[in-house]
Amino acid sequence: VNGIEISTGAQNTADGKPVFLIMGLHHAREWPSSEHTIEFAYDLLRNYGAAERTTNLVDATRTIVVPVVNPDGFNVSREARPGPASQDFSQRDFEMKRKNCRDAVGQCNRRTRLSGVDPNRNYGGLWGGSGASPAPLSDVYRGPAPFSEPEVQSVRELIASRQVVTLITNHTYSNLVLRVPGTIDQGFPLEEPQYKALGAAMTAHNGYANIPGFGLYDTTGTTEDWSYNATG
C-alpha cells in the first residue's frame, strides 16, 4: 500500500502541522475513487506557487495521499478479461470484485470474486454490528476479527502514528458526502454541526447530497467510524 506526503519540509514529520489523509479504493471495483485521489495530489503539486490557496495549504498543512488501499483486489478487478460474466455480479465476474482477495491461508484467491474480506467493514470501530456480514461469501463480509486484514492494519498504523486531523475515504458511486455515524443508534457526535457545515460547503461545489453515513445504509467497521472514535 503506497502513498505520498505533500508539504513543504515533508521530511520533518515532527513539525506539528495538521495532517489531512485522503484515500481511495478500499473497494476493488471502485476505480474512479483512486483516480480522484491522485488528481487531488496532482492539483496540489501542479498549483503550488501558482495559486495562493493551494500554496497556503501545502505550506501550512500536510496531505497524505493513499490512492489504492486494496491493491490485490484492485489488480484482480482491473486485470479481469471481459466475457459472458462481465458486470453481472456473478461469482466469476472478477471485474465487479469488491473485497480484498485473501483466503484462509493468506493468498490471493481468484477462484471467485466473492472471496476475501470487505476492508471497509474490517476496522475496529463497532466491528460486528449491523451493516456488515459474518458470511464469508457476502460482499460486505467483515472478516474473522477486527483489523484482521493487512490493508486495514496499514491504515490503522498510519493514523495511529501521525497527527491526522481529518480524512476523506473516497468511494463510488452515489454522489454523496457522508459523515459519521454509520448507524443511527450511535447518535450524532458532538461535532455534528461542524461536520454538517463542512459537508454543506463541499456539496455547494459539486451538487452532491450532504447526509450522515446511515442516511445511505447502515455500516459498521468502517474507516471513518473507527478513526473518529479512536482519535476524534
C-alpha positions as CSV (number, residue, x, y, z in Angstrom):
1,V,0.0,0.0,0.0
2,N,1.8,3.1,-1.2
3,G,1.2,6.8,-0.7
4,I,2.7,10.2,-1.0
5,E,3.0,13.0,1.6
6,I,2.8,16.6,0.3
7,S,4.1,19.5,2.3
8,T,7.0,21.9,2.5
9,G,9.7,20.3,4.6
10,A,8.0,17.0,4.2
11,Q,10.8,15.0,5.9
12,N,10.3,16.9,9.2
13,T,7.3,15.0,10.4
14,A,7.6,16.4,13.9
15,D,6.8,20.0,12.8
16,G,3.3,19.9,14.3
17,K,1.4,20.6,11.0
18,P,-2.1,19.2,10.9
19,V,-2.4,16.2,8.6
20,F,-5.2,15.6,6.0
21,L,-5.4,12.0,4.9
22,I,-7.2,11.2,1.6
23,M,-7.6,7.6,0.5
24,G,-9.1,5.7,-2.4
25,L,-10.0,2.2,-3.4
26,H,-10.9,0.4,-0.3
27,H,-13.2,-1.5,-2.7
28,A,-11.6,-3.1,-5.7
29,R,-14.1,-2.2,-8.3
30,E,-14.4,1.5,-7.4
31,W,-11.7,2.6,-9.8
32,P,-12.5,6.3,-10.0
33,S,-12.0,6.6,-6.2
34,S,-8.3,6.1,-6.9
35,E,-8.2,8.4,-9.9
36,H,-9.9,11.2,-7.9
37,T,-7.4,10.8,-5.0
38,I,-4.5,11.0,-7.4
39,E,-6.0,14.1,-9.1
40,F,-6.1,15.9,-5.8
41,A,-2.4,15.2,-5.2
42,Y,-1.7,16.4,-8.8
43,D,-3.6,19.6,-8.2
44,L,-1.6,20.4,-5.1
45,L,1.7,19.7,-6.8
46,R,0.8,21.4,-10.1
47,N,-0.6,24.6,-8.5
48,Y,1.9,25.1,-5.7
49,G,3.4,28.5,-6.2
50,A,0.8,29.4,-8.8
51,A,-2.4,29.5,-6.8
52,E,-2.5,31.3,-3.4
53,R,-4.9,28.9,-1.8
54,T,-3.0,25.8,-2.9
55,T,0.3,27.3,-1.8
56,N,-1.0,28.1,1.6
57,L,-2.4,24.6,2.0
58,V,0.9,23.0,1.2
59,D,2.9,25.4,3.4
60,A,0.7,25.1,6.5
61,T,-0.5,21.5,6.4
62,R,0.4,18.0,5.4
63,T,-1.6,16.0,2.9
64,I,-1.1,12.2,2.9
65,V,-2.5,10.6,-0.3
66,V,-3.1,6.9,-0.5
67,P,-4.7,6.2,-3.8
68,V,-5.1,2.4,-3.5
69,V,-5.8,0.9,-0.1
70,N,-6.7,-2.5,-1.6
71,P,-4.1,-3.3,-4.3
72,D,-4.6,-7.0,-4.6
73,G,-8.3,-6.7,-5.1
74,F,-7.8,-3.8,-7.5
75,N,-5.4,-5.8,-9.6
76,V,-7.9,-8.7,-9.9
77,S,-10.6,-6.2,-10.9
78,R,-8.5,-4.3,-13.4
79,E,-7.0,-7.4,-15.0
80,A,-10.3,-9.2,-15.5
81,R,-10.9,-10.3,-19.0
82,P,-14.3,-9.2,-20.5
83,G,-16.6,-12.1,-21.1
84,P,-20.1,-13.5,-20.6
85,A,-19.9,-12.8,-16.9
86,S,-18.8,-9.1,-17.2
87,Q,-20.8,-6.8,-14.9
88,D,-23.4,-9.4,-13.9
89,F,-22.1,-9.7,-10.3
90,S,-21.8,-13.5,-10.6
91,Q,-19.1,-15.4,-8.8
92,R,-16.9,-15.3,-11.9
93,D,-17.4,-11.6,-12.6
94,F,-14.0,-10.6,-11.4
95,E,-14.3,-7.0,-12.8
96,M,-17.0,-6.4,-10.2
97,K,-14.9,-7.7,-7.3
98,R,-15.3,-5.5,-4.2
99,K,-13.3,-7.1,-1.4
100,N,-9.6,-7.9,-1.0
101,C,-8.6,-11.3,-2.2
102,R,-7.1,-13.1,0.8
103,D,-8.3,-16.6,1.5
104,A,-7.9,-18.5,4.8
105,V,-4.1,-19.2,4.1
106,G,-3.3,-15.6,3.2
107,Q,-3.0,-16.0,-0.5
108,C,-4.7,-14.0,-3.4
109,N,-7.7,-16.1,-4.2
110,R,-9.0,-15.8,-7.8
111,R,-11.4,-18.7,-7.7
112,T,-14.4,-16.5,-7.1
113,R,-15.0,-12.7,-6.9
114,L,-16.7,-13.2,-3.6
115,S,-13.5,-14.4,-1.8
116,G,-11.8,-12.1,0.7
117,V,-12.9,-9.5,3.2
118,D,-14.5,-6.1,2.8
119,P,-11.8,-3.8,4.1
120,N,-14.3,-1.1,4.9
121,R,-16.1,-3.4,7.3
122,N,-12.9,-4.7,9.0
123,Y,-11.9,-1.7,11.1
124,G,-12.3,-2.0,14.9
125,G,-15.0,0.7,15.3
126,L,-18.2,-1.1,16.1
127,W,-16.9,-4.2,14.3
128,G,-19.5,-6.9,14.2
129,G,-22.5,-4.6,14.3
130,S,-25.2,-4.0,11.7
131,G,-24.4,-3.1,8.1
132,A,-21.7,-5.9,7.8
133,S,-22.0,-9.6,7.4
134,P,-20.4,-12.6,9.2
135,A,-20.9,-14.7,6.0
136,P,-17.6,-15.2,4.0
137,L,-19.4,-15.0,0.6
138,S,-21.2,-11.8,1.4
139,D,-19.9,-8.7,-0.4
140,V,-19.8,-7.0,3.0
141,Y,-18.1,-9.8,4.9
142,R,-16.5,-8.2,7.9
143,G,-13.6,-10.7,8.3
144,P,-12.9,-13.1,11.2
145,A,-11.8,-10.4,13.6
146,P,-11.4,-6.6,13.7
147,F,-8.2,-5.5,11.9
148,S,-7.6,-9.0,10.6
149,E,-6.6,-7.7,7.1
150,P,-3.2,-6.3,6.3
151,E,-4.6,-3.4,4.3
152,V,-6.7,-2.2,7.2
153,Q,-3.8,-2.7,9.6
154,S,-1.6,-0.4,7.4
155,V,-4.2,2.4,7.6
156,R,-4.5,1.9,11.4
157,E,-0.8,2.2,11.8
158,L,-0.6,5.3,9.6
159,I,-3.4,7.1,11.5
160,A,-2.0,6.0,14.9
161,S,1.5,7.3,14.1
162,R,0.6,10.7,12.6
163,Q,-1.3,13.7,13.6
164,V,-4.3,13.1,11.3
165,V,-6.8,15.8,11.9
166,T,-9.3,15.0,9.2
167,L,-9.6,12.4,6.5
168,I,-11.7,11.5,3.4
169,T,-12.0,8.0,2.1
170,N,-13.3,8.1,-1.4
171,H,-15.8,5.6,-2.8
172,T,-18.1,5.3,-5.9
173,Y,-20.8,5.8,-6.7
174,S,-23.7,7.7,-5.1
175,N,-22.9,11.4,-5.3
176,L,-22.8,11.8,-1.6
177,V,-20.7,13.4,1.1
178,L,-21.2,11.2,4.1
179,R,-20.1,11.8,7.7
180,V,-20.2,9.8,10.9
181,P,-22.1,7.9,12.3
182,G,-22.6,4.8,10.3
183,T,-25.7,3.7,12.3
184,I,-28.3,5.9,13.8
185,D,-28.3,4.2,17.2
186,Q,-24.8,5.6,17.9
187,G,-26.3,9.1,18.0
188,F,-24.6,12.1,16.4
189,P,-21.2,13.2,17.6
190,L,-20.7,16.5,19.5
191,E,-19.2,17.9,16.3
192,E,-22.2,17.2,14.2
193,P,-22.9,20.9,13.5
194,Q,-19.3,21.4,12.2
195,Y,-19.3,18.2,10.2
196,K,-22.7,19.1,8.6
197,A,-21.4,22.6,7.8
198,L,-18.2,21.3,6.3
199,G,-20.2,18.8,4.1
200,A,-22.5,21.6,3.0
201,A,-19.6,23.7,1.9
202,M,-18.3,20.8,-0.1
203,T,-21.6,19.9,-1.7
204,A,-22.3,23.5,-2.6
205,H,-19.5,23.0,-5.2
206,N,-20.3,19.6,-6.6
207,G,-24.1,19.2,-6.1
208,Y,-23.9,16.0,-4.0
209,A,-26.2,15.3,-1.1
210,N,-24.8,16.1,2.4
211,I,-26.0,13.3,4.8
212,P,-24.9,11.2,7.7
213,G,-23.5,7.8,6.8
214,F,-26.6,5.9,8.0
215,G,-28.6,8.0,5.5
216,L,-27.3,5.7,2.7
217,Y,-27.5,2.5,4.7
218,D,-26.1,1.1,8.0
219,T,-22.4,0.4,8.2
220,T,-20.1,-0.7,10.9
221,G,-16.4,-1.5,10.9
222,T,-15.7,1.4,8.6
223,T,-12.7,3.7,8.3
224,E,-14.4,6.9,9.4
225,D,-16.3,5.4,12.4
226,W,-13.1,3.8,13.7
227,S,-10.9,6.8,13.1
228,Y,-13.4,9.2,14.7
229,N,-13.9,7.1,17.8
230,A,-10.2,6.4,18.2
231,T,-8.7,9.8,17.5
232,G,-11.5,12.3,17.4
